[in-house]
Amino acid sequence: MYRIDMGIDLGTSKVCIYMRDKGIVINQPSVLAYERKEKKIIAVGYKAKKMLGKTTEAIVVEKPMQHGVISEYAIAERMIKAFIKNALRKRRLLGRPNVCVTVPQGITEVERRAVEDAIVKTGAKEIFLLESPIASALGTGVDIMETTGHMIVDIGGGTTEIAIISAGDIAYGISLKIGGDDFTDALARFVRRKYNIELGELSAEDAKVEIAGVYPRTVDSSYEIKGKSQINGLPVRLDLGANETVEAFDDLVNQIIDGIMKVLDQAETELIADVGKEGILLSGGGSLIYGMDKVITARTGIKVSIADEPDSVVAAGAGMAGEYIMVQDEENKK
């Protein structure tokens, strides 16, 4: 079996790192802050994210990942190197690490090479790329080598990965370029349109986490949001109701449901029967938006469960992928 020392979920909104015999050691925003002139790194992860929209021209805050792939190579390389350095402080390794990195389905060879090159420059020994739905299934303990069909819906920060996995491979799948960040943007647009209040990115994300939902609650609740009036430019506060946010996400939910239906429509009858029996497994930070499981069940009639620790399960699966990679390598040699 291949020894994987480090599993990395290199996501649009977060970088999550799993270390062998240690578990999750890094789960931080994919954000880097540096001095514009000297290019010196000031902060990475949560510290950098808190600086979004609050810095002077002398400081640049960047998010170098878009839709699950590297969009700003030089910045991504520095960010990844900083995270791996922090991870290695928590568990020392003898020699250079073997690293498994997750990627969206269907990315181009150029995009794959960019990920590999960035990881190589951190000092990794061997690098393996693994599609996110496979990693998600492995991280939740699904026996992906059996011939039973398992449906995974992984809602990350910038992509939603939908796949039916059977016999160690993705039988049918699709990658949508929408994710949790799009839900944050949609909520900000909704508040701006309905109340003439401008929300900053961090405020909109807080509201999404604290109160927003894609399915009505039995008992409504509210959350105080703080923003800027578009009418007079002054600070303003508003109690935002949980159930009123549902309409903000209609289009995004429809796209996810359409993606699920498309994959189901392509699949063989026996695999569909398996999915009907086993249900759909949700993972990724987007699965934690209130009612995501409920709305998918309501629209498809299929039971839905949410993975334990859904925002770190992909990295965990990458870290546990040694046996799977060995089997795939042997198959490729035949």
Secondary structure, DSSP 8 states (H G I E B T S, - for coil): -----EEEEE-SSEEEEEETTTEEEEEEES-EEEETTT--EEEETHHHHTTTT---TTEEEE--EETTEESSHHHHHHHHHHHHHHHHHHS--SSS--EEEEE-TT--HHHHHHHHHHHHTTT-S-EEEEEHHHHHHHHTT--TTSSS-EEEEEE-SS-EEEEEEETTEEEEEEEES--HHHHHHHHHHHHHHHH-EE--HHHHHHHHHHT-BSS--SS--EEEEEEEETTT--EEEEEEETGGGGGGGHHHHHHHHHHHHHHHHHS-HHHHHHHHHH-EEEESGGGGSBTHHHHHHHHH---EEE-SSTTTHHHHHHHT-HHHHHHHHHHHH-
